[in-house]
Amino acid sequence: MRIPILLAAATALALLSPVAAVAADPEPDTLPPVITLTPPAGGANNWYGGSSIHVQVRATEDRAGDSGVGEVTYALNGGHTRVGSIPAGGGPVEVSSTGRTTVTVTATDLAGNVATASVLVGLDRGRPVVSYQGRVVPGAVFVQGEEVPLLYTCRDEESGVASCVGPVPSGGLLDTGTLDDNRTVRVTATDRVGLELTHVVHYRVVEPEFDVVGAVEVEGTPQVGHDLTGGAPEFSPTPAAIGYRWHRDGVPIGDATTLAYRVRAADAGHRLTLVATATRPAFNAGTSTSTPVTILPGELVLSADPVLSGDARVGETLEVEHPPVFPGGATETYVWLRGDAPIPGASERAYELRAADAGHRVRVVLTATRDGYLDRSWVTEPSAVVAGGPPPDGDPLPGGGPLPADGAPRIVGAARVGGTLQAMLPSYQSTGGTPVSTAVNWLRDGQEVPGATGTTYRLRAPDVGRRLSVRVTATAAGHAPSVLVGAATGPVAKAAARLRAKAVRARGRAVRLTVTVSAPGVLATGPVIVRAGRRVVARGVLRGGTVRLTARLSKRVSRLGVTYAGDAGVVGRSGTVRISAASRAPSR
């Protein structure tokens, strides 16, 4: 019975063996690997902070018994490009470039199947930005209680803004309720990866009064017919508008409302000032008034000296020829002289020679007058000796006549206040060698200077802008007096100033200054202004050429500007001085 059982078993195994053989033959691997990309946790829309981030990569086969993952590579595209590989099972891929980066992973199994997966991540290292709009800017000045909108925005070009927080929402009112020279407003921006920036703006809250930082100043020649120009002043805070008005002795001049002003005849002998008025909403009007300037009379001029024309003979007519007096509108008068004596009734531009003129020389004094201008006279050269009749009784001795000279007087020296002019007199030759006497008179724009009768003359402040000349009258027995006027100097200039300053820091914030102004031959007077940047920190007036001042300054201030405004006879000057324990000469 044992054999049949074994045969049955063998038969059964033979029947089952083909099925077993089929089950043992594996299916081919045609599926690609499965890639899983996992960015870090905690990001905002796949944006992250920090120096770098890591994307975790996992590559697996989808079915058990597949061929298995053979190679995993990655490529980065964005802030920079990089390729590399990681272990077959996966691992981290580092991203360290700022901005958006695409991470692309490729996995290949042992059967040659390829899978690709990508993820977009961002690395944000930049802080957000806060911007202010409107009137809130660093150093802005507002009036106590003024309604000022606080306008601001925040932005972040990478991850975006998570919050933008100020003391009030944008468009709300800035706090101006308390007087304070150092108020602050802070706006804080936070981006989506947690980076934060706070923008602080300092501002001032003041009473509604302007502070004059730089006073209005006037430049130009203070003389009728010339132009004066005002320099724009500086106010703190900045005005919305500045108006100008010129004043004559404190009284407004109706139509003079610009920085430029042509000096008029009515201004002669008066004091002119320029008043600048600053305006701004919520502020009281602020004013700055220039240092007064006294207006000198204008100067009448001829482009050429007058000359005589005609024949110097009794019965003939001599006439004065000259160009028009400038500026126009002057009244012209003529006085004819026989020798040095006026001829009665001879006051026209033309003159018919008389018998009394025979043997004499005649000439004409032309005088021009106009309101607001100095009277100005010109004398023609003498005519030839008038012929045509016997000399009158009392005629000079034979061979006499006007006392001959070897030229006209002349002036030596610089025409500048503080300097000395020297009159060089001509030589005279009298008939028979009789003694010659001379008298000297200094003339300022043709008018005698009281008391100035020597051969030297020291120039003073009243001479500024004027022309000096000298008149010499010579007399000798047997001759008619000789009157000669030399050529005038150019307009007298102000004396040049030398500015020296010393600044010493004392206790606390006090700085003591000594400012000295000197000028050759003259004592300087007038105002001195000291500035730290644009801000006026001290003012004073020279006494004996020196002024001592005290200013209260932050220790951060190391240099000051010093301005001497000048006076009637001395030119202004500016320089700088360094604050220290030792004297420093100002730079120029």
Secondary structure, 3 states (H helix, E strand, C coil): CHHHHHHHHHHHHHHHHHHHHHHCCCCCCCCCCEEEEECCCCCECCEECCCCEEEEEEEECCCCCCCCEEEEEEEEECCCCEEEEECCCEEEEEECCCEEEEEEEEEEECCCCEEEEEEEEEECCCCCEEEEECCCCCCEEEECCCCCECEEEEECCCCCEEEEECCCCCCCECCCCCCEEEEEEEEEEEECCCCEEEEEEEEEEECCCCEEEECCEEEECCECCCEEEEECCEEECCCCEEEEEEEECCEECCCCCCCEEECCHHHCCCEEEEEEEEECCCCCCEEEECCCEECECECCECCCCCEEECCCECCCEEEEECCCCECCCCEEEEEEEECCEECCCCCCCEEECCHHHCCCCEEEEEEEECCCECCEEEECCCCCCCECCCCCCCCCCCCCEECCECCCCEEECCCECCCEEEEECCCECCHHHCCEEEEEEEEECCEECCCCCCCEEECCHHHECCCEEEEEEEEECCEECEEEECCCCCCEECECCEEEEEEEECCCCEEEEEEEEEECCECCCCEEEEEECCEEEEEEECECCEEEEEEECCCCCCEEEEEECCCCCECCEEEEEEECCCCCCCEC
